[in-house]
């Protein structure tokens, strides 16, 4: 036998935590394992928030360029008449594009109309504020505002939720990250249905879906922001009028009808604003118009609304400015 020494076995429960240089790598790994997920989460949240805040920048850039292009075309005209319309996507579906509106206006005696329509899906006044100064620099004869801009609010939570859903569609369905700006201003897809096609159930669904994106509040602070712009426009010699976008009768009943205090309160708030006339498509014409399944006007309804709007524009512009200057 050789004189081997048996290894020392420490009694159970007498294990001691290592200290000194050997313990430092272990503590470092524990720290890294705790910190890295937190840093990753913070970075992801930061990227998400940055993307959300910059998501609408292309909308501003694209339409600022459209304003500049309109200014350039008007400057080369001998006696241009510039009319700017700002609103929700319903305004896009309700009006013909620039050449069509110019043709209709000429029939009413308004020659060389430069019509510029800028729309945003689920619009609120904040979507347009970055370009309002450029709009006034155009020196338009008239600015038309979607009346809902005075009362529309879009909560940050709802916006973040919709942005998150959009990112999921980008990742899963391969959709483009940035919206098609040309489509947002000009596309008018329509799956047609007549007025009778809008049942109570369809209208309830439409109102519920819209409510997840934008909320109408008669007491909204947007009112004062729009009112301030209207005051600046008036000081610059620019007329302003409000448009109520045409909706299917069943939808209007749920948005503005009995049991819904929004419109009565909104109209009460507007009643003292005599320099902000409210233009509304006649009920008889709206009821006869065909609407798409999206709740937007179809082609025939668009022709009728555009002809009516061109007539209202001509009537408004024919009024001497001195009459409007006398308004309180």
Backbone bond lengths (Angstrom), bond angles and torsions (degrees), N, CA, C in turn:
res aa  C-N    CA-C-N  psi(-1)  N-CA   C-N-CA  omega(-1)  CA-C   N-CA-C  phi
1 X - - - 1.461 - - 1.518 110.08 -
2 X 1.316 113.13 141.66 1.470 117.16 174.29 1.506 108.35 -94.34
3 X 1.236 117.82 154.62 1.469 121.38 -176.08 1.509 113.22 -83.15
4 X 1.386 117.01 65.30 1.463 119.38 177.75 1.517 110.66 -77.94
5 X 1.288 113.35 146.15 1.474 119.93 179.50 1.522 108.12 -102.08
6 X 1.302 117.30 123.92 1.483 121.23 -179.61 1.519 110.07 -66.08
7 X 1.338 116.03 140.65 1.472 117.99 179.12 1.518 111.02 -65.42
8 X 1.295 113.62 146.67 1.463 119.47 -178.73 1.518 110.10 -76.26
9 X 1.331 114.78 127.25 1.465 120.50 177.87 1.506 108.76 -106.66
10 X 1.366 113.73 120.24 1.458 117.13 -178.59 1.517 109.68 -77.50
11 X 1.273 117.62 143.45 1.476 120.94 178.68 1.525 110.37 -60.01
12 X 1.383 114.53 147.19 1.465 120.29 178.66 1.527 110.17 -59.80
13 X 1.306 115.01 135.98 1.467 119.16 178.90 1.498 112.93 89.61
14 X 1.334 117.38 0.64 1.452 119.87 -179.13 1.517 111.28 -107.43
15 X 1.415 115.64 19.10 1.457 118.75 179.34 1.508 109.31 -73.58
16 X 1.296 115.44 134.30 1.450 120.64 -177.36 1.527 109.84 -114.42
17 X 1.344 113.82 139.67 1.468 118.80 179.14 1.515 109.22 -67.21
18 X 1.327 112.94 133.73 1.456 118.05 -179.37 1.518 110.26 -70.42
19 X 1.267 114.32 140.77 1.463 120.62 176.79 1.511 108.18 -125.92
20 X 1.323 114.47 170.42 1.443 118.82 178.92 1.507 112.33 92.17
21 X 1.315 118.95 -158.10 1.466 123.72 -174.10 1.519 113.35 -58.42
22 X 1.328 119.61 -33.20 1.465 121.18 -176.90 1.527 112.06 -70.73
23 X 1.329 118.25 -25.07 1.468 121.26 -177.74 1.518 112.67 -80.60
24 X 1.319 118.68 -21.29 1.468 121.33 -175.56 1.517 113.09 -63.94
25 X 1.348 121.07 -46.30 1.474 119.26 178.11 1.519 112.71 -58.83
26 X 1.325 116.76 -35.68 1.461 119.82 -179.33 1.526 110.63 -66.22
27 X 1.329 117.41 -45.43 1.459 120.36 178.91 1.524 110.88 -64.73
28 X 1.341 117.37 -34.49 1.455 121.10 179.26 1.527 110.89 -64.43
29 X 1.344 116.58 -43.13 1.467 120.04 179.51 1.522 111.19 -65.33
30 X 1.321 116.54 -39.68 1.473 119.62 178.74 1.523 110.10 -62.54
31 X 1.333 115.55 -41.95 1.462 119.87 179.28 1.522 111.30 -64.16
32 X 1.344 115.97 -44.01 1.472 119.56 179.66 1.516 111.57 -63.05
33 X 1.344 116.29 -41.69 1.455 119.84 -179.68 1.524 111.48 -64.21
34 X 1.322 117.22 -27.69 1.461 119.96 178.26 1.521 112.00 -83.88
35 X 1.349 116.68 -35.43 1.460 120.65 -173.49 1.534 112.12 -82.23
36 X 1.336 118.03 -40.04 1.468 120.78 -174.12 1.525 112.53 -58.39
37 X 1.355 120.17 -47.02 1.474 118.09 177.38 1.525 112.78 -60.72
38 X 1.354 116.11 -37.63 1.466 119.14 179.45 1.523 110.79 -65.25
39 X 1.342 116.17 -41.56 1.465 119.53 177.92 1.527 110.96 -65.20
40 X 1.336 116.38 -39.46 1.466 120.14 179.30 1.529 110.46 -64.00
41 X 1.344 116.06 -44.26 1.466 119.89 179.17 1.520 111.07 -63.03
42 X 1.343 115.73 -42.51 1.467 119.58 179.69 1.526 110.74 -64.43
43 X 1.340 116.25 -41.44 1.458 119.90 178.99 1.521 112.02 -64.89
44 X 1.346 115.94 -41.02 1.460 120.17 178.65 1.526 110.85 -64.22
45 X 1.342 115.37 -44.60 1.467 119.34 179.09 1.524 110.83 -63.37
46 X 1.332 116.39 -40.02 1.462 119.88 179.22 1.514 112.03 -64.78
47 X 1.339 115.85 -42.18 1.470 119.73 178.43 1.523 110.78 -65.44
48 X 1.353 116.30 -39.64 1.465 120.79 178.92 1.524 110.23 -62.15
49 X 1.341 116.64 -46.38 1.463 120.67 -178.36 1.530 111.40 -66.68
50 X 1.328 116.39 -40.57 1.468 119.64 178.11 1.523 110.76 -62.61
51 X 1.339 116.01 -44.34 1.459 119.75 178.00 1.514 111.95 -61.92
52 X 1.337 115.91 -39.48 1.466 120.09 -179.56 1.527 111.21 -65.51
53 X 1.336 116.62 -44.22 1.465 119.90 -177.39 1.523 112.32 -70.02
54 X 1.335 117.63 -26.86 1.467 120.77 -178.28 1.530 112.91 -98.93
55 X 1.333 116.50 0.03 1.459 120.57 -172.54 1.525 112.28 -61.33
56 X 1.334 117.56 -33.84 1.463 121.04 -177.09 1.523 113.40 -93.23
57 X 1.313 118.12 1.30 1.462 118.73 179.68 1.527 113.22 -59.07
58 X 1.336 119.63 -42.21 1.481 118.72 177.20 1.522 112.91 -57.88
59 X 1.337 117.41 -33.04 1.469 120.80 176.50 1.524 110.23 -60.54
60 X 1.321 116.88 -45.13 1.471 121.02 -179.85 1.524 110.09 -66.31
61 X 1.340 117.16 -46.32 1.472 120.46 -177.85 1.532 110.66 -62.09
62 X 1.318 116.19 -46.52 1.462 120.37 -176.76 1.525 110.76 -61.65
63 X 1.316 116.90 -46.27 1.457 119.24 -175.07 1.524 112.69 -80.42
64 X 1.319 117.77 -23.83 1.462 119.27 170.43 1.525 109.85 -64.09
65 X 1.325 116.09 -38.28 1.475 120.03 175.72 1.520 111.33 -66.97
66 X 1.325 117.46 -36.23 1.459 120.13 176.85 1.534 111.03 -65.16
67 X 1.317 116.78 -38.80 1.468 120.57 176.84 1.523 109.88 -62.49
68 X 1.342 116.50 -44.28 1.465 120.30 179.05 1.527 111.24 -63.16
69 X 1.343 116.79 -39.48 1.465 119.89 179.20 1.525 110.94 -66.51
70 X 1.330 117.35 -37.65 1.465 120.95 176.50 1.520 110.67 -64.59
71 X 1.321 116.21 -41.41 1.469 120.23 177.90 1.521 110.82 -61.61
72 X 1.329 116.32 -39.50 1.467 120.20 179.78 1.527 111.39 -66.24
73 X 1.338 116.50 -43.78 1.473 119.85 179.38 1.530 110.44 -65.30
74 X 1.335 116.76 -42.13 1.467 119.91 -179.22 1.518 111.50 -65.50
75 X 1.338 116.28 -34.76 1.469 119.80 -179.13 1.525 111.50 -66.67
76 X 1.330 117.12 -24.87 1.460 120.46 -179.89 1.523 112.33 -91.11
77 X 1.345 116.57 1.62 1.458 121.66 178.46 1.527 109.26 -99.10
78 X 1.322 116.55 146.60 1.463 120.20 -177.28 1.528 112.10 -70.22
79 X 1.320 117.32 -43.76 1.471 120.52 -178.56 1.526 108.94 -141.70
80 X 1.311 116.90 74.24 1.463 119.86 -176.12 1.529 112.00 -76.37
81 X 1.311 114.68 152.22 1.467 122.06 169.88 1.517 106.98 -122.27
82 X 1.318 116.96 112.85 1.459 121.87 -176.56 1.529 108.90 -102.04
83 X 1.308 116.10 128.76 1.462 122.45 174.85 1.529 107.53 -127.74
84 X 1.322 116.15 127.92 1.458 122.23 -179.41 1.522 108.78 -113.92
85 X 1.327 117.27 133.45 1.460 122.46 178.42 1.525 108.85 -122.38
86 X 1.331 116.98 128.52 1.462 122.85 -179.36 1.521 108.93 -121.80
87 X 1.330 116.34 132.69 1.456 117.02 179.08 1.505 114.73 -179.70
88 X 1.327 113.89 -162.39 1.453 123.60 -177.73 1.535 109.65 -84.38
89 X 1.316 115.97 173.97 1.464 119.94 -179.66 1.529 112.10 -61.54
90 X 1.342 117.91 -21.36 1.466 119.81 176.26 1.521 110.85 -61.04
91 X 1.339 116.94 -31.79 1.461 120.85 178.72 1.522 110.82 -68.26
92 X 1.325 117.11 -34.55 1.472 120.87 177.04 1.525 110.57 -62.65
93 X 1.319 116.45 -45.31 1.460 120.61 -178.85 1.521 112.06 -72.87
94 X 1.332 117.90 -23.10 1.460 120.72 -175.54 1.518 113.36 -86.53
95 X 1.328 118.33 -16.64 1.463 120.84 -173.60 1.524 111.88 -123.74
96 X 1.313 114.74 146.97 1.456 120.52 172.29 1.520 109.25 -68.81
97 X 1.321 116.33 160.96 1.461 120.14 177.26 1.524 110.02 -73.11
98 X 1.322 116.01 179.80 1.463 121.72 -169.96 1.526 114.44 -51.66
99 X 1.338 119.81 -51.06 1.476 118.87 -178.78 1.526 112.54 -62.44
100 X 1.332 117.43 -39.64 1.453 120.46 -179.33 1.518 112.17 -65.44
101 X 1.329 117.22 -41.02 1.463 119.81 178.46 1.526 110.76 -67.92
102 X 1.317 117.59 -35.59 1.469 120.53 178.11 1.527 110.73 -64.41
103 X 1.333 116.60 -40.03 1.466 120.48 178.88 1.525 111.11 -64.28
104 X 1.329 117.03 -44.38 1.458 120.91 179.15 1.530 111.35 -64.61
105 X 1.335 116.52 -41.09 1.463 119.93 -179.52 1.523 110.98 -63.47
106 X 1.326 116.36 -37.43 1.467 119.89 179.94 1.526 111.06 -62.61
107 X 1.330 117.41 -32.96 1.456 120.77 177.63 1.520 111.73 -66.04
108 X 1.337 115.83 -22.68 1.464 120.76 178.74 1.527 111.52 -100.38
109 X 1.319 117.01 11.46 1.456 120.20 175.68 1.511 115.45 91.67
110 X 1.331 118.60 3.80 1.462 121.41 177.69 1.525 107.70 -97.16
111 X 1.321 115.60 98.08 1.462 120.58 -178.22 1.532 111.03 -82.98
112 X 1.319 114.96 151.24 1.466 122.56 173.91 1.546 112.16 54.92
113 X 1.322 114.29 48.85 1.460 118.55 176.64 1.524 110.23 -75.26
114 X 1.316 116.72 130.23 1.464 123.34 171.77 1.530 105.95 -109.13
115 X 1.319 115.33 98.19 1.463 121.74 -175.63 1.521 108.91 -96.99
116 X 1.320 116.53 122.90 1.467 121.66 179.33 1.520 108.40 -121.20
117 X 1.323 115.90 114.08 1.468 121.96 178.81 1.527 108.53 -108.48
118 X 1.326 116.42 125.26 1.464 121.73 177.72 1.525 107.55 -122.39
119 X 1.326 116.01 120.57 1.459 119.78 -177.00 1.524 110.27 -126.53
120 X 1.315 114.21 155.80 1.463 121.94 176.36 1.517 107.48 -136.53
121 X 1.315 117.16 135.98 1.457 120.04 176.80 1.525 109.57 -63.18
122 X 1.324 117.01 132.10 1.466 122.86 -177.59 1.529 110.27 54.67
123 X 1.320 115.49 53.79 1.465 121.23 -169.04 1.528 112.90 -69.39
124 X 1.309 114.64 148.64 1.463 124.83 167.61 1.519 106.29 -139.58
125 X 1.314 117.96 164.08 1.464 120.68 -173.65 1.527 111.51 -63.04
126 X 1.341 117.55 -29.68 1.465 120.15 -179.72 1.521 112.25 -60.70
127 X 1.326 117.71 -26.60 1.466 120.64 179.88 1.530 111.80 -65.35
128 X 1.330 116.90 -26.28 1.466 121.16 -173.46 1.531 113.47 -106.80
129 X 1.311 118.02 -10.36 1.465 119.91 -169.79 1.524 113.21 -60.50
130 X 1.328 117.21 -32.67 1.465 119.38 -178.60 1.517 112.84 -66.07
131 X 1.327 117.95 -17.68 1.467 120.58 -176.60 1.524 113.10 -116.12
132 X 1.322 118.62 3.33 1.459 120.36 -177.29 1.528 112.14 -64.53
133 X 1.323 116.24 -35.25 1.467 119.01 176.68 1.512 111.74 -62.46
134 X 1.334 116.41 -41.01 1.468 120.13 178.25 1.523 111.29 -67.32
135 X 1.341 116.48 -33.15 1.467 119.65 177.27 1.522 110.07 -61.89
136 X 1.328 117.56 -44.56 1.465 120.30 -179.51 1.529 111.45 -68.48
137 X 1.334 116.78 -30.14 1.471 118.95 177.48 1.523 111.79 -66.28
138 X 1.332 116.79 -20.65 1.468 120.20 175.65 1.528 111.42 -66.60
139 X 1.348 115.93 -18.99 1.472 121.72 -173.49 1.523 111.09 55.77
140 X 1.340 117.02 53.13 1.461 119.03 -179.35 1.523 111.05 -68.67
141 X 1.314 115.08 152.55 1.462 119.37 174.64 1.522 110.44 -73.84
142 X 1.333 116.10 -27.38 1.461 120.54 -174.59 1.526 109.37 -155.02
143 X 1.329 115.63 139.14 1.464 121.74 171.35 1.523 107.66 -118.22
144 X 1.316 116.18 126.13 1.460 122.82 177.76 1.526 108.75 -103.23
145 X 1.318 116.43 129.31 1.458 121.46 -178.32 1.519 109.75 -120.54
146 X 1.321 116.14 132.58 1.457 121.14 170.23 1.532 107.33 -58.05
147 X 1.325 117.89 123.56 1.465 121.17 -175.66 1.523 111.91 -59.76
148 X 1.335 117.56 -29.44 1.460 119.69 -179.62 1.522 112.36 -66.01
149 X 1.344 118.07 -17.60 1.464 119.99 178.69 1.522 111.45 -62.73
150 X 1.326 117.46 -23.50 1.455 120.19 179.68 1.520 112.29 -75.70
151 X 1.342 115.99 -13.14 1.462 118.87 -172.14 1.526 113.66 -134.33
152 X 1.327 118.11 -2.06 1.462 120.97 -174.14 1.529 110.99 -82.74
153 X 1.306 115.17 134.68 1.468 121.78 176.67 1.521 108.85 -131.03
154 X 1.319 115.43 142.70 1.466 121.22 177.42 1.516 106.89 -127.76
155 X 1.315 117.37 111.05 1.458 120.46 -175.45 1.522 111.00 -69.12
156 X 1.347 115.37 152.22 1.463 120.11 179.44 1.521 110.83 -63.33
157 X 1.335 116.87 -37.26 1.465 120.31 -179.03 1.525 110.09 -64.98
158 X 1.341 115.98 -44.86 1.465 119.07 178.67 1.525 110.49 -63.08
159 X 1.342 116.51 -39.70 1.458 120.21 178.86 1.517 111.70 -64.42
160 X 1.330 117.38 -42.72 1.460 120.93 178.53 1.526 110.85 -64.56
161 X 1.332 116.39 -39.03 1.461 119.88 179.68 1.528 110.92 -63.70
162 X 1.334 115.71 -44.34 1.470 119.27 -179.66 1.526 110.64 -67.67
163 X 1.336 116.34 -36.39 1.464 119.24 178.14 1.535 110.37 -65.86
164 X 1.335 116.13 -40.07 1.457 119.55 177.13 1.514 111.82 -62.62
165 X 1.337 117.16 -40.82 1.464 120.65 177.25 1.522 111.01 -63.46
166 X 1.342 114.92 -38.05 1.465 118.75 178.35 1.528 110.79 -64.23
167 X 1.330 117.12 -42.59 1.467 119.75 178.52 1.527 111.04 -62.22
168 X 1.326 115.91 -37.27 1.462 119.07 178.04 1.530 110.45 -64.27
169 X 1.324 117.63 -39.48 1.462 120.64 177.52 1.520 111.46 -66.83
170 X 1.337 115.85 -35.94 1.465 119.46 176.58 1.527 110.23 -62.37
171 X 1.343 116.28 -43.98 1.465 120.57 -176.58 1.517 112.43 -74.69
172 X 1.331 117.39 -41.89 1.461 121.01 -172.69 1.533 112.03 -88.27
173 X 1.339 115.80 -43.50 1.464 119.89 -174.59 1.525 113.34 -98.68
174 X 1.332 116.55 -6.84 1.457 119.62 178.80 1.516 114.23 73.75
175 X 1.337 118.01 23.91 1.455 120.36 179.39 1.524 110.96 -73.72
176 X 1.326 115.09 156.87 1.464 119.69 179.98 1.522 109.84 -65.41
177 X 1.329 115.79 142.80 1.473 119.48 -178.53 1.522 111.00 -69.77
178 X 1.328 117.41 -48.69 1.456 120.98 -177.64 1.519 110.23 -90.25
179 X 1.345 117.46 138.65 1.466 119.67 178.18 1.524 111.14 -63.35
180 X 1.307 115.60 150.26 1.458 121.98 175.25 1.532 107.44 -74.89
181 X 1.325 117.13 106.77 1.458 120.95 -174.61 1.529 112.04 -66.78
182 X 1.318 117.15 -34.07 1.465 119.64 178.08 1.525 109.48 -66.19
183 X 1.330 116.71 -43.45 1.464 120.34 179.31 1.520 110.82 -63.66
184 X 1.327 117.06 -38.43 1.462 119.45 -179.11 1.524 111.54 -63.40
185 X 1.322 117.44 -28.68 1.458 120.63 -178.80 1.528 113.27 -93.27
186 X 1.332 117.25 -24.44 1.466 118.09 -170.30 1.530 115.83 -129.29
187 X 1.312 119.09 -21.92 1.475 120.04 -175.04 1.528 110.52 -68.92
188 X 1.335 116.66 137.21 1.467 121.95 -179.62 1.528 109.91 -134.98
189 X 1.314 118.48 59.94 1.460 119.56 178.54 1.526 109.97 -64.39
190 X 1.311 116.01 145.64 1.468 118.88 -176.09 1.524 110.88 -152.27
191 X 1.323 115.33 123.36 1.462 121.20 167.65 1.519 105.10 -101.60
192 X 1.329 117.00 103.15 1.466 119.59 -166.55 1.515 114.10 -67.77
193 X 1.315 114.21 150.73 1.454 123.85 170.56 1.515 107.40 -156.44
194 X 1.293 118.05 146.79 1.457 121.95 179.62 1.508 111.10 -81.25
195 X 1.332 117.59 174.78 1.467 120.86 178.50 1.518 112.39 -55.44
196 X 1.354 117.28 -35.12 1.461 120.08 -179.91 1.522 112.08 -71.29
197 X 1.326 117.02 -15.28 1.453 120.27 179.40 1.514 113.94 -75.81
198 X 1.338 115.35 -11.44 1.460 119.37 -179.97 1.517 109.47 -94.71
199 X 1.335 115.10 94.24 1.459 121.44 179.27 1.521 109.55 -84.79
200 X 1.320 115.11 172.08 1.458 119.52 177.97 1.514 112.55 -60.33
201 X 1.344 116.01 -39.07 1.468 119.72 -179.78 1.518 111.20 -63.68
202 X 1.340 117.06 -45.31 1.463 120.84 179.20 1.524 110.69 -62.70
203 X 1.317 117.29 -40.41 1.463 121.00 179.64 1.523 110.81 -66.84
204 X 1.341 116.80 -40.96 1.469 119.90 177.83 1.518 110.60 -60.57
205 X 1.328 116.23 -42.31 1.461 120.67 -179.92 1.528 110.46 -64.73
206 X 1.346 116.82 -42.67 1.469 121.04 -179.92 1.524 110.69 -61.43
207 X 1.315 116.71 -47.14 1.468 120.90 -178.24 1.527 110.33 -64.56
208 X 1.341 117.20 -40.11 1.469 120.36 179.35 1.519 111.07 -64.04
209 X 1.340 117.31 -43.83 1.462 120.69 179.45 1.527 111.05 -64.08
210 X 1.316 116.68 -41.54 1.465 119.20 179.24 1.520 110.85 -65.69
211 X 1.334 115.59 -35.87 1.454 119.39 -179.25 1.511 113.92 -64.41
212 X 1.340 117.10 -24.34 1.461 119.08 176.82 1.524 112.03 -74.76
213 X 1.328 116.67 -17.18 1.464 120.65 -177.39 1.517 112.70 -103.81
214 X 1.324 116.61 -41.44 1.458 119.66 -176.81 1.527 108.36 -146.67
215 X 1.326 115.63 143.02 1.459 121.75 -178.82 1.521 108.81 -119.25
216 X 1.343 116.14 138.28 1.454 121.30 178.22 1.521 109.16 -98.68
217 X 1.328 115.51 124.90 1.463 121.28 -177.25 1.526 108.36 -133.58
218 X 1.327 116.30 116.67 1.465 120.46 -178.12 1.527 112.17 -61.94
219 X 1.333 117.20 -20.89 1.464 120.92 179.98 1.528 112.33 -99.00
220 X 1.322 117.77 13.85 1.463 121.60 -175.34 1.530 112.41 -60.94
221 X 1.319 115.45 145.32 1.467 120.99 175.61 1.521 111.52 -70.48
222 X 1.339 116.82 -13.41 1.471 119.84 177.22 1.528 110.80 -60.59
223 X 1.322 116.90 -27.81 1.460 120.80 -179.07 1.526 110.51 -56.11
224 X 1.325 117.10 -49.01 1.461 120.14 -177.38 1.522 111.41 -68.03
225 X 1.333 117.04 -31.29 1.460 119.48 179.29 1.516 110.91 -69.46
226 X 1.343 116.29 -41.15 1.465 119.64 175.96 1.519 110.04 -68.58
227 X 1.325 116.15 -39.18 1.463 119.79 -179.45 1.528 110.71 -63.59
228 X 1.322 116.39 -37.44 1.463 120.34 178.24 1.532 110.42 -64.48
229 X 1.327 116.99 -42.60 1.466 119.94 176.97 1.518 110.67 -63.25
230 X 1.335 117.20 -42.29 1.463 120.26 179.45 1.530 110.45 -61.30
231 X 1.323 116.64 -37.26 1.461 119.53 176.66 1.517 112.16 -65.30
232 X 1.334 116.48 -40.93 1.465 120.19 176.98 1.521 110.92 -64.18
233 X 1.335 116.01 -39.59 1.466 120.08 178.92 1.520 110.46 -64.15
234 X 1.316 116.26 -44.98 1.456 119.77 -178.94 1.530 110.52 -62.68
235 X 1.335 117.07 -40.37 1.460 120.35 178.32 1.520 111.31 -62.77
236 X 1.338 116.54 -28.42 1.465 121.18 179.28 1.526 112.02 -89.05
237 X 1.331 117.00 5.61 1.462 120.16 179.67 1.505 114.28 80.58
238 X 1.328 116.98 22.32 1.469 121.97 -177.43 1.526 108.92 -105.82
239 X 1.321 117.01 126.37 1.454 121.08 175.94 1.529 109.91 -76.49
240 X 1.329 115.68 152.37 1.462 121.75 178.31 1.525 108.37 -133.72
241 X 1.320 116.48 140.11 1.457 122.04 174.03 1.526 108.56 -139.57
242 X 1.327 116.06 154.08 1.454 122.34 -178.89 1.522 110.34 -107.00
243 X 1.322 115.69 141.27 1.466 122.21 178.68 1.520 110.09 -115.09
244 X 1.324 116.52 136.35 1.460 121.00 170.82 1.523 107.26 -98.56
245 X 1.336 118.39 111.74 1.470 120.05 -176.63 1.527 110.55 -60.04
246 X 1.329 117.67 135.44 1.468 119.97 178.55 1.527 111.36 -70.16
247 X 1.330 115.55 134.75 1.467 122.54 178.10 1.524 108.84 -128.68
248 X 1.324 117.92 161.92 1.465 119.53 171.51 1.526 110.09 -58.66
249 X 1.335 115.92 149.32 1.461 120.07 -175.80 1.529 111.87 -56.49
250 X 1.337 117.16 -41.86 1.464 120.20 -178.60 1.520 111.47 -64.77
251 X 1.336 117.39 -34.16 1.461 121.10 177.94 1.529 110.16 -71.24
252 X 1.337 116.47 -43.94 1.464 119.51 179.73 1.523 111.45 -60.98
253 X 1.321 116.81 -37.33 1.460 119.79 178.83 1.524 111.11 -61.12
254 X 1.325 116.22 -36.90 1.455 119.59 -178.12 1.532 111.89 -81.44
255 X 1.342 116.31 -30.97 1.462 119.03 178.55 1.524 112.27 -79.56
256 X 1.332 115.12 -41.42 1.455 119.21 -169.10 1.531 113.88 -123.45
257 X 1.331 118.59 -5.72 1.451 121.02 -168.93 1.515 115.62 -84.37
258 X 1.352 116.42 -165.25 1.463 121.35 -178.34 1.527 111.82 -55.17
259 X 1.305 115.37 138.85 1.458 120.56 -178.71 1.509 113.96 86.27
260 X 1.328 116.61 -8.79 1.468 120.42 177.79 1.519 107.45 -114.49
261 X 1.310 115.87 111.45 1.460 119.99 -175.03 1.512 114.57 -81.07
262 X 1.347 117.22 -0.23 1.465 117.82 -174.01 1.526 112.25 -60.59
263 X 1.338 116.77 -57.61 1.458 118.52 -172.64 1.530 112.97 -65.55
264 X 1.341 120.18 -46.24 1.473 118.11 177.75 1.523 112.89 -56.14
265 X 1.326 116.86 -44.00 1.463 119.46 179.64 1.528 111.14 -67.90
266 X 1.340 116.51 -38.09 1.457 120.14 178.66 1.523 110.45 -64.87
267 X 1.337 116.66 -42.52 1.460 120.14 179.11 1.525 111.16 -66.35
268 X 1.323 116.51 -36.68 1.470 119.14 175.76 1.525 110.38 -61.09
269 X 1.302 116.30 -40.34 1.465 120.06 -179.19 1.523 111.19 -69.12
270 X 1.333 116.14 -30.69 1.467 120.59 -179.93 1.526 112.90 -84.22
271 X 1.326 116.51 -14.24 1.463 119.43 -171.08 1.525 112.85 -61.07
272 X 1.318 117.71 -29.70 1.458 120.02 -179.85 1.516 114.11 -88.71
273 X 1.323 117.04 1.12 1.463 121.15 -177.65 1.529 109.18 -99.75
274 X 1.334 115.73 78.52 1.467 119.48 -173.80 1.520 113.04 -68.75
275 X 1.328 117.53 -20.26 1.467 118.70 179.03 1.520 111.34 -90.30
276 X 1.346 116.98 10.22 1.468 121.75 175.98 1.528 108.77 -122.79
277 X 1.327 116.98 73.40 1.467 118.85 -179.58 1.527 111.15 -65.26
278 X 1.321 115.09 145.13 1.460 121.77 -178.62 1.520 109.14 -103.71
279 X 1.339 116.50 117.48 1.466 121.56 179.88 1.521 108.63 -101.46
280 X 1.337 114.72 126.56 1.459 118.99 -179.29 1.515 109.67 -131.18
281 X 1.318 115.95 128.98 1.454 123.09 177.78 1.533 108.56 -54.30
282 X 1.320 118.21 130.06 1.470 119.55 -178.11 1.524 111.96 -53.48
283 X 1.338 116.06 139.16 1.462 120.75 -177.33 1.526 111.94 -58.20
284 X 1.338 116.53 -39.34 1.458 119.46 -178.87 1.521 111.20 -62.27
285 X 1.346 116.32 -40.78 1.464 120.57 179.24 1.526 110.84 -70.36
286 X 1.331 116.67 -38.32 1.464 119.58 -179.83 1.519 111.12 -66.34
287 X 1.327 117.13 -41.55 1.463 119.99 -178.85 1.521 111.77 -65.62
288 X 1.330 116.08 -30.39 1.469 119.66 -179.53 1.519 112.13 -83.03
289 X 1.335 117.61 -13.62 1.469 120.87 -175.95 1.523 110.48 -77.04
290 X 1.322 115.25 150.48 1.462 120.54 175.78 1.521 109.14 -93.14
291 X 1.336 114.91 138.20 1.457 121.15 -179.52 1.523 110.01 -114.74
292 X 1.310 114.59 152.67 1.463 120.44 175.41 1.521 108.84 -79.55
293 X 1.314 115.98 167.84 1.466 119.90 177.44 1.524 111.68 -67.35
294 X 1.327 116.54 -15.14 1.460 120.87 175.97 1.525 111.86 -80.09
295 X 1.333 117.48 -6.62 1.458 121.15 -176.71 1.516 112.75 90.02
296 X 1.331 118.00 2.44 1.463 122.47 179.91 1.525 110.16 -95.08
297 X 1.325 116.09 158.23 1.457 120.63 177.94 1.528 110.86 -64.49
298 X 1.320 115.77 140.47 1.449 121.31 174.03 1.520 111.12 -84.10
299 X 1.333 118.15 -179.18 1.470 121.23 -175.59 1.518 114.30 -55.99
300 X 1.338 118.64 -44.91 1.463 120.23 -178.88 1.527 110.76 -66.60
301 X 1.313 115.98 -42.34 1.453 119.11 177.45 1.519 111.97 -64.18
302 X 1.326 116.57 -35.94 1.467 120.68 178.26 1.525 110.61 -64.05
303 X 1.328 117.12 -42.02 1.464 119.84 177.86 1.529 110.87 -60.89
304 X 1.343 115.84 -43.85 1.464 119.84 -178.32 1.524 111.08 -66.63
305 X 1.321 116.38 -44.63 1.468 119.65 -178.81 1.522 110.58 -65.25
306 X 1.316 117.81 -42.16 1.464 121.30 -178.60 1.524 111.26 -63.65
307 X 1.346 116.51 -40.37 1.465 119.77 177.77 1.525 110.37 -64.02
308 X 1.332 115.75 -43.09 1.477 119.88 177.59 1.529 110.66 -62.51
309 X 1.344 116.99 -44.11 1.459 120.75 -178.15 1.524 111.20 -65.57
310 X 1.324 117.67 -40.01 1.463 120.39 178.54 1.527 110.29 -60.39
311 X 1.338 116.25 -39.05 1.456 119.59 177.27 1.520 112.23 -65.05
312 X 1.330 116.78 -40.05 1.465 119.88 178.88 1.530 111.06 -67.40
313 X 1.324 116.67 -37.88 1.464 120.30 177.57 1.527 109.99 -61.82
314 X 1.328 115.79 -46.55 1.467 119.98 -179.22 1.522 110.74 -62.15
315 X 1.339 116.65 -41.97 1.463 119.98 179.61 1.520 111.13 -63.76
316 X 1.314 116.29 -42.62 1.475 120.66 -178.94 1.533 111.22 -64.78
317 X 1.326 115.81 -42.43 1.464 119.24 -177.16 1.526 112.23 -74.76
318 X 1.313 117.14 -19.62 1.467 119.26 179.12 1.524 112.05 -78.25
319 X 1.333 116.50 -14.34 1.458 120.11 -179.37 1.525 109.68 -76.05
320 X 1.333 118.49 130.52 1.473 119.88 179.45 1.526 111.36 -60.06
321 X 1.309 115.68 139.69 1.462 120.14 179.54 1.514 111.72 -61.04
322 X 1.343 117.28 -30.54 1.454 118.26 -177.63 1.523 111.19 -61.55
323 X 1.364 117.22 -30.64 1.455 119.82 177.45 1.522 110.93 -64.89
324 X 1.332 115.43 -40.52 1.456 119.06 -178.77 1.513 111.06 -72.92
325 X 1.349 116.90 -32.24 1.456 119.51 179.42 1.517 111.52 -64.89
326 X 1.348 116.87 -22.47 1.450 120.43 -178.75 1.512 112.35 -82.52
327 X 1.338 117.20 -9.63 1.472 120.00 179.41 1.518 110.38 -68.93
328 X 1.328 118.15 147.56 1.459 120.54 -179.66 1.510 110.81 -67.60
